[in-house]
Amino acid sequence: MKRAILKISVIASVFAAIALVGCSDDDGTIPTTPPDFGGENDLTGQITEDTTLDAAIAYELTGILSVEAGATLTIPAGTTITSQAGTDRYIVVQKGAMIDIQGTASNPVVLTSEDASPGDWGGLVICGDAVTSSGIDVTAEVGGLVYGGDNPADNSGSINYLIIEGAGAQINSESQYNGLSLYAVGSGTSINNVAILNGADDGVEFFGGSVEVTNLYLENNEDDAVDWTERWDGGVTNTYVLHTIGEFSTAIEADGENANPTITNFTSLSETGGVALQFKKQSGATITGLSLTGYDTSVDLPNAADPAAPTEAELSVIQIEGVTADPGNSYTVAPTVDINDFAWVANRGTVEESVLQGSVSGDVILDPNVAYSLNSSYIIEEGGSLTIPAGTRITAREGGTDVFIAVLRGATIDIQGTETNPVVMSSASGNPGDWGGLTICGNATTTAGIGAQAEVGGFVYGGDDDTESSGSIKNLVLYGTGAQINSESQYNGISFYAVGSGTTVENIAIYNGADDGVEFFGGTVNAKNIYLENLEDDAVDWTEGWSGTITDTYVSHTDANFSTAVEADGENKNPQLVNFTAVSTVGGLALQFKKTSGATFTNLFVDGYNTNLDMPNDGPTTNVIIDGTPVQSAADDVFANGSAVDISGWTWINAAL
């Protein structure tokens, strides 16, 4: 093995360039005098001729290791380099130099720190001769390094099976090192199978250049997982991003002019919400095979004229699956990259089985002994099924509209709670609007037509099969639903979109929702034994010609400013409400029928409301039938003639958060 590390040569031109930018040892500049070495396992100083490390040696990075122009550093499979902590600890491949990392799946090369903690050291920096919008021979923000030229095909070497841990040291208040910094690196450089974990800044950042990277694993990098600027026009293929910590920045951050890099097969999963894709200034990309799970925001344009509502033109530079990016699309689909492709990263994290998020296309059976977290949207796709045994508890992250369970048209759910052991879905605090609740889309009829689009998630619902089954829901308790979508729309506790009569719904309790308890959008589904307490909008709501039956309902209002016990809207398909009780201690409105809607009540008991019946659109009161008699006037004294539903035996409604 050549030990050129011990053969230090001072290249005047390099030091002159460093002197010109005024960098010092304290901010990571390569020392202008050769350092001393403590032993053959110490790595620091300048490599001026081709050098091959020895995989049998446990190397320690004790300073800046610089591969100078004209030299190549070869790192064999199985080599581990452990850095001391500090901002002046990093490996740099200078412009005109090369690196050859020869890791394998069974023997990757590892660059780490003593504790592998974020920010311990500066990572790997490569400076190339490719094109960058900053110009030729630009000075980098790290170490006064020089990069950039006019050769898009620049070759800075080869990287295979590399793990970088604990990088991202702070340079100053504005700058940090990344795990892998690629400054104007060209397309002649080969980078495959790289894992970057626990960095205090970005995982990989491209400063211009044309380099492409294949098979990239990025876990818990505290700023951006993938970042680019200065008109990088390369590509990344097969990327898996995992965020299990909070307050990171993004999965992708792009900045500056748009050179349209390509992102192919990009799967990113967050257990803590956050922003997925952020495009600053005029930046953009072409993205195919995108799968995002668990993010509060899918696409963010902070420099748009109105960041809350970017225009079609502003979004058009971001093409996802062949069409303009849509911030309203969560892009939550089945993963396009398998995390098991990165089994060679022995210390990578795992996707906890107790975290529910993403899409289900097969059959999933939960375990009642596991405390599940609902971290984002959990979508049961057509053909899939979700079974939830008795006693299962699901705690929803307080992520508002980004956290919900949806059963799509052609999928089924089977909630198997019992009266003594119900299934409970709740946010941790159970406050109204914490999460989005449960949405079920069926194939029954609705006045909205076949293949209508729901106000939540854009889900498709409605067909011509009134007896269709979306599954079975028994003994279910929900707390804290009703997240706000926009000024006009909210999630409900349970939303039934064109659900058919073949679906079983019984023994449901919904507490403290910011919108409705249950809402029926057409369909023919029936329900029985429904307990609804302190829903801030309507307890029971229907529209689009729902024609089913609810038997044994108890509504309790002890908080003011709710809307109604019943709100109906649209065409009257005469649904049946048998044994319906609504009790208020705070006044308010009991029953409201908009447009021409109506219903038939059997054994109606309404007590404590200021107004029993409201017809705001002057629809006929006779569309409301109580115990076989059409109501002649809202002032009729016919709303408390029935007997209150006895809920003393409804033990399942007492399930705690």
C-alpha positions as CSV (number, residue, x, y, z in Angstrom):
1,M,0.0,0.0,0.0
2,K,1.3,3.4,-0.9
3,R,1.2,5.7,2.1
4,A,1.1,9.0,0.3
5,I,-0.6,10.5,3.3
6,L,2.8,10.6,5.0
7,K,4.3,12.2,1.9
8,I,3.0,15.7,2.2
9,S,3.7,18.2,-0.6
10,V,2.6,21.8,-0.4
11,I,1.0,23.0,-3.7
12,A,1.5,26.8,-3.8
13,S,-1.5,27.4,-6.1
14,V,-3.9,25.6,-3.7
15,F,-2.6,27.6,-0.7
16,A,-2.7,30.8,-2.6
17,A,-6.4,30.2,-3.5
18,I,-7.1,29.4,0.2
19,A,-5.3,32.6,1.3
20,L,-7.3,34.7,-1.1
21,V,-10.6,33.6,0.4
22,G,-9.4,34.3,3.8
23,C,-10.3,31.0,5.5
24,S,-8.6,29.8,8.7
25,D,-8.2,26.5,10.5
26,D,-11.1,27.4,12.7
27,D,-13.6,27.4,9.8
28,G,-12.4,24.2,8.2
29,T,-9.7,25.3,5.8
30,I,-6.9,22.9,4.9
31,P,-3.9,23.9,7.0
32,T,-1.2,25.7,5.0
33,T,1.5,23.8,6.8
34,P,1.8,20.0,6.8
35,P,0.3,18.6,10.0
36,D,2.0,15.9,12.1
37,F,0.6,12.3,12.1
38,G,0.2,10.3,15.3
39,G,0.4,6.9,13.6
40,E,-0.4,5.0,10.5
41,N,-4.2,4.9,11.3
42,D,-4.4,8.7,11.5
43,L,-5.9,10.4,8.4
44,T,-5.2,14.1,7.9
45,G,-3.4,16.3,5.5
46,Q,-3.0,16.2,1.8
47,I,-2.9,13.2,-0.6
48,T,-0.8,14.1,-3.5
49,E,-0.4,10.8,-5.3
50,D,-2.5,7.7,-5.8
51,T,-3.2,6.1,-2.4
52,T,-5.0,3.0,-1.4
53,L,-6.2,2.5,2.2
54,D,-6.0,-0.8,4.0
55,A,-9.4,-2.3,5.0
56,A,-7.8,-4.1,8.0
57,I,-6.8,-0.8,9.6
58,A,-9.3,1.1,11.8
59,Y,-8.7,4.6,10.6
60,E,-9.3,7.8,12.6
61,L,-9.9,11.1,10.9
62,T,-8.1,13.6,13.0
63,G,-8.3,16.6,10.7
64,I,-9.0,17.5,7.1
65,L,-8.1,14.9,4.6
66,S,-7.7,16.4,1.2
67,V,-7.2,14.5,-2.0
68,E,-5.3,16.9,-4.3
69,A,-5.7,17.4,-8.0
70,G,-4.1,14.6,-10.0
71,A,-4.3,12.1,-7.1
72,T,-6.8,9.2,-6.5
73,L,-7.8,7.9,-3.1
74,T,-9.0,4.3,-3.2
75,I,-11.0,3.0,-0.2
76,P,-11.5,-0.8,-0.3
77,A,-14.6,-2.7,0.7
78,G,-15.0,-3.1,4.5
79,T,-12.9,0.0,5.4
80,T,-14.2,2.1,8.3
81,I,-13.0,5.6,9.0
82,T,-14.0,7.1,12.3
83,S,-13.8,10.9,12.7
84,Q,-13.1,12.9,15.7
85,A,-15.7,15.5,16.5
86,G,-15.2,18.9,15.1
87,T,-15.9,21.3,12.1
88,D,-12.3,20.8,10.8
89,R,-12.9,17.1,10.3
90,Y,-14.0,16.1,6.8
91,I,-12.7,14.4,3.6
92,V,-12.5,16.5,0.5
93,V,-11.8,15.4,-3.1
94,Q,-10.4,18.5,-4.8
95,K,-11.2,19.6,-8.3
96,G,-9.1,17.4,-10.6
97,A,-8.8,14.7,-8.0
98,M,-10.7,11.4,-7.8
99,I,-12.0,9.0,-5.2
100,D,-12.7,5.3,-5.6
101,I,-14.9,3.8,-2.9
102,Q,-15.1,0.1,-3.5
103,G,-17.7,-1.1,-1.0
104,T,-19.9,-4.1,-1.5
105,A,-23.3,-5.1,-0.2
106,S,-21.7,-7.5,2.3
107,N,-18.8,-5.1,3.0
108,P,-19.7,-1.5,2.7
109,V,-17.3,1.4,3.4
110,V,-18.3,3.3,6.5
111,L,-17.5,6.9,7.3
112,T,-18.7,7.7,10.8
113,S,-17.9,9.6,14.0
114,E,-17.1,8.2,17.4
115,D,-20.7,8.6,18.6
116,A,-22.4,8.7,15.1
117,S,-24.3,11.8,16.5
118,P,-25.6,14.5,14.2
119,G,-23.1,17.3,13.6
120,D,-20.0,15.4,14.8
121,W,-18.0,16.0,11.6
122,G,-18.1,17.4,8.1
123,G,-18.8,14.4,5.9
124,L,-17.5,13.8,2.4
125,V,-17.1,16.7,-0.1
126,I,-16.4,16.3,-3.8
127,C,-15.4,19.2,-6.1
128,G,-15.8,18.7,-9.8
129,D,-15.3,20.5,-13.1
130,A,-18.8,20.4,-14.4
131,V,-21.1,23.3,-15.0
132,T,-22.7,25.4,-12.2
133,S,-24.7,28.6,-12.4
134,S,-22.2,30.1,-10.0
135,G,-19.5,30.1,-12.7
136,I,-16.0,28.6,-13.1
137,D,-13.6,28.2,-10.2
138,V,-16.2,29.2,-7.6
139,T,-15.4,29.2,-3.9
140,A,-17.4,26.8,-1.8
141,E,-19.0,27.8,1.5
142,V,-16.9,25.0,3.1
143,G,-13.2,25.3,3.4
144,G,-12.7,27.8,0.6
145,L,-12.7,24.9,-1.8
146,V,-12.7,25.6,-5.6
147,Y,-15.2,24.0,-7.9
148,G,-16.9,24.4,-11.3
149,G,-15.9,24.4,-14.9
150,D,-17.2,23.7,-18.4
151,N,-17.1,19.9,-18.5
152,P,-20.6,18.3,-17.8
153,A,-19.0,14.9,-18.2
154,D,-16.4,15.5,-15.5
155,N,-15.3,12.3,-13.7
156,S,-14.5,12.7,-10.0
157,G,-14.4,8.9,-9.5
158,S,-16.7,6.2,-8.3
159,I,-18.6,5.4,-5.1
160,N,-20.2,2.1,-4.3
161,Y,-21.8,1.0,-1.1
162,L,-21.0,3.8,1.2
163,I,-22.5,4.6,4.6
164,I,-22.1,8.1,6.1
165,E,-23.1,8.8,9.7
166,G,-23.2,11.7,12.1
167,A,-22.2,14.4,9.6
168,G,-23.4,18.0,9.3
169,A,-21.0,19.9,11.5
170,Q,-21.8,23.6,11.9
171,I,-19.5,25.9,9.9
172,N,-21.2,29.2,11.0
173,S,-24.6,30.5,11.8
174,E,-25.6,30.2,8.1
175,S,-23.8,27.1,6.9
176,Q,-23.3,23.4,7.8
177,Y,-21.6,20.5,6.2
178,N,-23.8,17.9,4.6
179,G,-23.4,14.1,4.6
180,L,-22.3,14.2,0.9
181,S,-21.6,17.5,-0.8
182,L,-21.3,17.4,-4.6
183,Y,-19.9,20.6,-6.0
184,A,-20.2,20.7,-9.8
185,V,-19.6,17.0,-10.0
186,G,-20.1,15.7,-13.6
187,S,-22.0,12.8,-15.2
188,G,-18.8,10.8,-15.6
189,T,-18.8,10.2,-11.8
190,S,-20.4,7.0,-10.7
191,I,-22.4,7.0,-7.4
192,N,-24.4,4.0,-6.4
193,N,-25.7,2.6,-3.2
194,V,-25.2,5.4,-0.6
195,A,-26.7,5.6,2.8
196,I,-26.6,8.8,4.9
197,L,-27.9,8.7,8.4
198,N,-28.3,11.1,11.4
199,G,-26.9,14.2,9.8
200,A,-27.3,17.6,11.4
201,D,-27.9,19.2,7.9
202,D,-28.6,17.8,4.5
203,G,-28.1,14.2,3.5
204,V,-26.8,14.9,0.0
205,E,-26.6,18.3,-1.7
206,F,-25.9,19.1,-5.3
207,F,-24.3,22.4,-6.2
208,G,-24.8,22.4,-9.9
209,G,-23.2,19.7,-11.9
210,S,-24.7,16.8,-13.8
211,V,-23.9,13.8,-11.6
212,E,-26.6,11.1,-11.2
213,V,-27.0,8.9,-8.1
214,T,-28.7,5.5,-7.9
215,N,-29.9,3.7,-4.8
216,L,-29.9,6.3,-2.1
217,Y,-31.0,5.8,1.5
218,L,-31.5,8.9,3.7
219,E,-32.5,8.6,7.4
220,N,-33.1,11.4,9.9
221,N,-31.0,14.1,8.3
222,E,-32.1,17.1,10.3
223,D,-32.4,19.5,7.4
224,D,-33.1,18.3,3.9
225,A,-32.7,14.7,2.7
226,V,-32.0,15.7,-0.9
227,D,-31.0,19.3,-1.7
228,W,-29.9,21.0,-4.9
229,T,-29.1,24.4,-6.2
230,E,-27.0,26.2,-8.8
231,R,-28.8,24.4,-11.7
232,W,-28.0,20.8,-11.0
233,D,-29.3,18.9,-14.0
234,G,-28.6,15.3,-13.0
235,G,-30.9,12.7,-11.5
236,V,-31.6,10.5,-8.5
237,T,-33.0,7.0,-9.0
238,N,-34.4,4.7,-6.3
239,T,-34.4,6.9,-3.1
240,Y,-35.8,6.0,0.2
241,V,-36.2,8.7,2.8
242,L,-37.2,8.0,6.4
243,H,-38.0,10.7,9.0
244,T,-38.7,9.5,12.5
245,I,-37.6,12.7,14.3
246,G,-39.4,16.0,14.3
247,E,-38.4,19.5,13.1
248,F,-36.5,18.3,10.0
249,S,-36.8,20.5,7.0
250,T,-37.8,18.6,3.9
251,A,-37.4,15.3,2.0
252,I,-36.5,17.4,-1.1
253,E,-35.4,21.1,-1.2
254,A,-34.6,22.7,-4.5
255,D,-33.4,26.3,-5.0
256,G,-32.6,28.7,-7.8
257,E,-33.0,28.3,-11.5
258,N,-34.7,25.2,-12.9
259,A,-32.4,22.9,-14.8
260,N,-35.1,20.1,-14.6
261,P,-33.3,17.3,-12.8
262,T,-35.1,13.9,-12.8
263,I,-36.2,12.2,-9.7
264,T,-37.2,8.6,-10.4
265,N,-38.8,6.2,-7.8
266,F,-38.7,8.4,-4.7
267,T,-40.3,7.0,-1.6
268,S,-40.4,9.2,1.5
269,L,-42.0,8.4,4.9
270,S,-42.4,10.6,7.9
271,E,-43.6,9.6,11.3
272,T,-43.7,13.3,12.5
273,G,-45.5,15.2,9.7
274,G,-43.5,18.0,8.0
275,V,-43.0,19.2,4.5
276,A,-42.1,16.7,1.8
277,L,-41.1,18.7,-1.3
278,Q,-40.1,22.3,-1.3
279,F,-39.2,24.3,-4.4
280,K,-37.7,27.7,-3.9
281,K,-37.4,30.5,-6.5
282,Q,-37.8,29.1,-10.0
283,S,-36.6,25.6,-9.2
284,G,-38.4,22.5,-10.5
285,A,-38.0,18.9,-11.4
286,T,-39.5,15.9,-13.3
287,I,-40.6,13.3,-10.8
288,T,-41.9,9.8,-11.5
289,G,-42.6,7.0,-9.1
290,L,-43.3,9.4,-6.1
291,S,-44.7,7.9,-2.9
292,L,-45.1,10.2,0.1
293,T,-46.4,9.1,3.4
294,G,-47.0,11.0,6.7
295,Y,-46.3,14.6,5.6
296,D,-48.5,17.6,6.5
297,T,-47.6,19.3,3.2
298,S,-46.7,17.5,0.0
299,V,-45.6,20.4,-2.3
300,D,-44.5,23.8,-1.0
301,L,-43.5,26.9,-3.0
302,P,-42.5,29.4,-0.4
303,N,-41.5,32.0,-3.1
304,A,-44.8,31.9,-4.9
305,A,-46.8,35.1,-5.1
306,D,-49.2,33.4,-2.8
307,P,-47.5,30.5,-1.1
308,A,-50.8,29.2,0.2
309,A,-52.2,29.0,-3.4
310,P,-49.5,28.8,-6.0
311,T,-50.7,29.3,-9.6
312,E,-50.7,26.7,-12.3
313,A,-47.8,28.5,-14.0
314,E,-45.7,28.5,-10.8
315,L,-46.4,24.8,-10.3
316,S,-45.8,23.9,-13.9
317,V,-42.0,23.5,-13.5
318,I,-42.7,20.6,-11.2
319,Q,-44.0,17.6,-13.2
320,I,-45.1,14.7,-11.1
321,E,-46.2,11.5,-12.9
322,G,-46.4,13.5,-16.2
323,V,-48.7,16.3,-14.9
324,T,-48.2,19.5,-13.0
325,A,-47.7,19.2,-9.3
326,D,-50.8,19.5,-7.1
327,P,-50.3,20.6,-3.5
328,G,-53.7,19.2,-2.8
329,N,-52.5,15.8,-3.6
330,S,-50.8,13.9,-0.8
331,Y,-49.1,11.5,-3.2
332,T,-49.8,8.8,-0.7
333,V,-49.5,5.6,-2.8
334,A,-47.8,2.3,-2.3
335,P,-44.1,2.6,-1.9
336,T,-42.2,2.7,-5.1
337,V,-38.9,1.8,-3.4
338,D,-38.6,-1.2,-1.1
339,I,-36.8,-0.4,2.1
340,N,-35.4,-4.0,2.0
341,D,-33.3,-2.9,-0.9
342,F,-31.1,-1.3,1.7
343,A,-30.6,-4.3,3.9
344,W,-26.9,-3.8,3.5
345,V,-27.3,-0.8,5.8
346,A,-27.0,-2.8,9.0
347,N,-27.9,0.0,11.4
348,R,-30.7,1.6,9.4
349,G,-33.9,2.3,11.2
350,T,-37.1,0.4,10.7
351,V,-40.6,1.3,9.8
352,E,-42.5,0.5,13.0
353,E,-45.3,-1.9,12.5
354,S,-47.2,0.0,15.1
355,V,-47.3,3.1,12.9
356,L,-50.3,3.2,10.5
357,Q,-49.7,5.2,7.4
358,G,-49.6,4.9,3.7
359,S,-51.7,2.6,1.5
360,V,-53.0,-0.9,1.9
361,S,-53.6,-2.9,-1.2
362,G,-53.7,-6.4,0.4
363,D,-55.3,-7.8,3.6
364,V,-54.1,-6.3,6.9
365,I,-55.1,-7.6,10.3
366,L,-54.1,-5.5,13.3
367,D,-53.0,-6.9,16.6
368,P,-55.0,-5.8,19.7
369,N,-51.9,-6.1,21.8
370,V,-50.1,-3.4,19.9
371,A,-50.6,0.3,20.6
372,Y,-51.0,1.7,17.1
373,S,-50.2,5.3,16.1
374,L,-52.0,6.7,13.1
375,N,-49.4,9.1,11.8
376,S,-50.9,10.3,8.5
377,S,-53.4,9.1,6.0
378,Y,-54.0,5.3,6.1
379,I,-55.8,4.4,2.9
380,I,-57.3,1.0,2.1
381,E,-57.1,0.7,-1.6
382,E,-59.6,-1.1,-3.9
383,G,-59.3,-4.8,-3.3
384,G,-57.7,-4.3,0.1
385,S,-59.1,-5.0,3.5
386,L,-58.4,-3.8,7.0
387,T,-59.4,-5.9,10.0
388,I,-59.3,-4.4,13.5
389,P,-59.9,-6.8,16.3
390,A,-61.7,-6.1,19.6
391,G,-59.7,-4.0,22.0
392,T,-57.5,-2.4,19.5
393,R,-56.5,1.2,20.2
394,I,-55.3,3.6,17.5
395,T,-53.9,7.0,18.6
396,A,-54.0,9.6,15.9
397,R,-51.3,12.2,15.6
398,E,-52.7,15.7,16.1
399,G,-52.0,16.5,12.5
400,G,-55.4,17.8,11.4
401,T,-56.4,17.0,7.8
402,D,-53.3,14.9,7.1
403,V,-54.3,12.2,9.6
404,F,-57.3,10.0,8.7
405,I,-58.3,6.5,7.7
406,A,-60.0,6.0,4.4
407,V,-61.6,2.9,2.9
408,L,-61.9,3.4,-0.8
409,R,-64.5,2.1,-3.2
410,G,-64.0,-1.6,-3.6
411,A,-62.1,-2.0,-0.3
412,T,-63.5,-3.2,3.0
413,I,-63.1,-2.6,6.7
414,D,-64.0,-5.1,9.5
415,I,-64.0,-3.5,13.0
416,Q,-64.6,-6.3,15.4
417,G,-65.1,-4.5,18.7
418,T,-67.3,-5.9,21.4
419,E,-69.5,-4.1,24.0
420,T,-67.0,-4.9,26.7
421,N,-63.9,-4.4,24.5
422,P,-64.6,-1.8,21.8
423,V,-62.1,-0.5,19.3
424,V,-61.0,3.1,20.1
425,M,-59.6,5.7,17.7
426,S,-58.6,8.9,19.2
427,S,-56.0,11.7,19.3
428,A,-53.9,11.8,22.5
429,S,-55.9,14.7,23.9
430,G,-59.2,14.0,22.2
431,N,-59.7,17.7,21.3
432,P,-62.0,18.7,18.5
433,G,-60.3,18.8,15.1
434,D,-57.2,16.9,16.1
435,W,-57.5,14.5,13.2
436,G,-59.7,13.6,10.3
437,G,-61.7,10.5,11.4
438,L,-62.9,7.6,9.3
439,T,-64.0,7.9,5.7
440,I,-65.7,5.1,3.8
441,C,-66.4,5.2,0.1
442,G,-69.0,2.8,-1.5
443,N,-70.6,1.9,-4.7
444,A,-74.2,2.6,-3.9
445,T,-76.3,5.3,-5.5
446,T,-76.0,9.0,-4.8
447,T,-77.6,12.0,-6.4
448,A,-74.0,13.2,-7.1
449,G,-73.8,10.5,-9.7
450,I,-71.5,7.6,-10.5
451,G,-67.8,8.2,-9.8
452,A,-68.4,11.4,-7.8
453,Q,-65.4,13.0,-6.1
454,A,-65.5,13.5,-2.3
455,E,-64.6,16.8,-0.7
456,V,-62.0,14.9,1.4
457,G,-59.0,13.5,-0.3
458,G,-60.6,13.7,-3.7
459,F,-61.7,10.1,-3.3
460,V,-64.1,8.6,-5.8
461,Y,-67.4,7.2,-4.7
462,G,-70.9,6.3,-6.0
463,G,-72.2,3.6,-8.3
464,D,-75.3,1.6,-8.9
465,D,-75.2,-1.2,-6.3
466,D,-77.4,-0.2,-3.4
467,T,-76.7,-3.5,-1.6
468,E,-72.9,-3.3,-1.8
469,S,-70.9,-4.0,1.3
470,S,-67.9,-1.9,2.5
471,G,-67.5,-4.2,5.5
472,S,-68.6,-4.2,9.1
473,I,-68.2,-1.7,11.9
474,K,-69.1,-2.9,15.4
475,N,-68.4,-1.2,18.8
476,L,-66.2,1.7,17.7
477,V,-65.5,4.8,19.7
478,L,-63.9,7.9,18.2
479,Y,-62.6,11.1,19.9
480,G,-61.3,14.4,18.6
481,T,-62.2,14.2,14.9
482,G,-63.4,16.9,12.4
483,A,-60.2,18.5,11.2
484,Q,-60.8,21.6,9.0
485,I,-60.1,21.2,5.2
486,N,-61.0,24.7,4.2
487,S,-63.6,27.4,5.0
488,E,-66.3,25.2,3.6
489,S,-65.3,21.6,4.4
490,Q,-64.3,19.5,7.3
491,Y,-63.8,15.9,8.1
492,N,-66.4,14.1,10.2
493,G,-66.2,11.4,12.8
494,I,-67.4,8.9,10.2
495,S,-68.1,9.9,6.6
496,F,-70.2,7.5,4.6
497,Y,-69.9,8.2,0.9
498,A,-72.4,6.2,-1.1
499,V,-72.1,3.2,1.3
500,G,-74.5,0.4,0.6
501,S,-77.0,-1.5,2.8
502,G,-74.8,-4.6,2.8
503,T,-72.5,-2.8,5.2
504,T,-73.0,-3.4,8.9
505,V,-72.8,-0.4,11.3
506,E,-73.7,-0.8,14.9
507,N,-72.7,0.4,18.4
508,I,-70.8,3.6,17.5
509,A,-69.8,6.4,19.8
510,I,-68.3,9.7,18.6
511,Y,-67.1,12.4,21.0
512,N,-65.8,16.0,20.7
513,G,-65.7,16.4,17.0
514,A,-65.1,19.8,15.3
515,D,-67.6,18.9,12.6
516,D,-70.3,16.3,12.2
517,G,-70.5,13.0,14.1
518,V,-71.8,10.9,11.1
519,E,-72.5,12.2,7.6
520,F,-74.1,10.3,4.8
521,F,-73.4,11.3,1.2
522,G,-76.1,9.3,-0.6
523,G,-76.1,5.6,-0.2
524,T,-78.4,3.1,1.5
525,V,-76.4,2.1,4.6
526,N,-78.2,1.5,7.8
527,A,-76.9,2.0,11.4
528,K,-78.1,1.2,14.9
529,N,-77.0,2.2,18.4
530,I,-75.3,5.5,17.7
531,Y,-74.1,7.7,20.6
532,L,-73.0,11.3,19.6
533,E,-71.8,13.8,22.2
534,N,-70.7,17.4,21.7
535,L,-70.1,17.5,18.0
536,E,-69.4,21.1,17.1
537,D,-71.4,21.0,13.9
538,D,-74.2,18.4,13.3
539,A,-74.6,15.2,15.2
540,V,-76.2,13.4,12.2
541,D,-76.0,14.9,8.8
542,W,-77.0,13.6,5.3
543,T,-77.2,14.8,1.8
544,E,-77.2,13.5,-1.8
545,G,-80.3,11.4,-1.3
546,W,-79.3,9.0,1.6
547,S,-82.2,6.6,2.0
548,G,-81.1,4.3,4.9
549,T,-82.3,3.8,8.4
550,I,-80.8,4.7,11.8
551,T,-82.2,2.8,14.8
552,D,-81.6,3.9,18.4
553,T,-79.7,7.2,18.4
554,Y,-78.8,9.3,21.4
555,V,-77.4,12.8,20.9
556,S,-76.1,14.8,23.9
557,H,-75.3,18.5,23.7
558,T,-73.6,20.1,26.8
559,D,-71.3,22.5,24.9
560,A,-72.8,25.5,23.2
561,N,-72.3,26.7,19.6
562,F,-73.0,23.4,18.0
563,S,-75.1,23.4,14.8
564,T,-77.9,20.8,15.1
565,A,-78.8,17.3,16.2
566,V,-79.9,16.6,12.7
567,E,-79.1,18.4,9.5
568,A,-80.4,17.2,6.2
569,D,-79.9,18.7,2.8
570,G,-80.9,18.1,-0.8
571,E,-83.4,15.8,-2.3
572,N,-85.7,13.9,0.0
573,K,-85.3,10.1,-0.2
574,N,-87.1,9.8,3.1
575,P,-84.6,8.1,5.4
576,Q,-85.9,6.5,8.6
577,L,-84.9,7.5,12.1
578,V,-86.3,5.0,14.6
579,N,-85.9,5.8,18.3
580,F,-84.1,9.1,18.0
581,T,-83.3,11.1,21.1
582,A,-81.6,14.5,21.3
583,V,-81.0,16.3,24.6
584,S,-79.4,19.7,25.1
585,T,-78.5,21.5,28.3
586,V,-77.4,24.6,26.3
587,G,-80.4,25.3,24.0
588,G,-79.7,25.5,20.3
589,L,-81.4,24.0,17.3
590,A,-82.5,20.4,17.1
591,L,-83.6,19.5,13.6
592,Q,-82.8,21.3,10.4
593,F,-84.0,20.4,6.9
594,K,-82.6,22.3,4.0
595,K,-84.0,22.5,0.4
596,T,-86.6,19.8,0.0
597,S,-85.1,17.2,2.4
598,G,-87.1,15.3,4.9
599,A,-87.3,12.1,7.0
600,T,-89.6,9.8,8.8
601,F,-89.1,9.6,12.6
602,T,-90.5,6.9,14.8
603,N,-90.4,7.6,18.6
604,L,-88.7,11.0,18.5
605,F,-87.7,12.6,21.7
606,V,-86.2,16.1,21.6
607,D,-85.5,18.1,24.8
608,G,-83.8,21.3,25.8
609,Y,-83.5,23.1,22.5
610,N,-84.6,26.6,21.7
611,T,-85.8,25.6,18.3
612,N,-87.1,22.1,17.5
613,L,-87.5,22.3,13.7
614,D,-86.0,24.7,11.2
615,M,-86.7,24.8,7.4
616,P,-84.3,27.5,6.2
617,N,-85.1,27.1,2.5
618,D,-88.9,27.0,3.1
619,G,-89.1,23.3,2.2
620,P,-92.4,21.6,3.2
621,T,-92.7,20.7,6.8
622,T,-94.8,17.8,5.7
623,N,-91.6,16.1,4.4
624,V,-90.9,15.5,8.1
625,I,-93.1,12.7,9.4
626,I,-93.2,11.9,13.1
627,D,-94.9,8.7,14.2
628,G,-96.8,8.5,10.9
629,T,-98.1,12.1,10.9
630,P,-96.6,14.8,8.6
631,V,-95.6,17.9,10.6
632,Q,-97.9,20.8,9.7
633,S,-95.8,23.5,11.4
634,A,-92.5,23.9,13.0
635,A,-94.4,25.2,16.0
636,D,-96.2,21.9,16.5
637,D,-95.8,20.3,19.9
638,V,-94.9,16.9,18.5
639,F,-91.1,16.7,19.2
640,A,-91.1,15.3,22.7
641,N,-94.0,12.9,22.6
642,G,-91.7,9.8,22.3
643,S,-89.6,8.1,25.0
644,A,-85.9,8.7,25.4
645,V,-83.6,5.9,24.3
646,D,-82.3,4.0,27.2
647,I,-78.5,4.0,27.0
648,S,-77.8,2.5,30.5
649,G,-76.7,-0.7,28.9
650,W,-74.4,0.8,26.3
651,T,-71.3,0.0,28.1
652,W,-69.1,0.4,25.0
653,I,-69.7,4.2,25.1
654,N,-67.7,4.5,28.3
655,A,-64.4,3.6,26.6
656,A,-61.7,6.1,27.7
657,L,-59.3,7.9,25.5
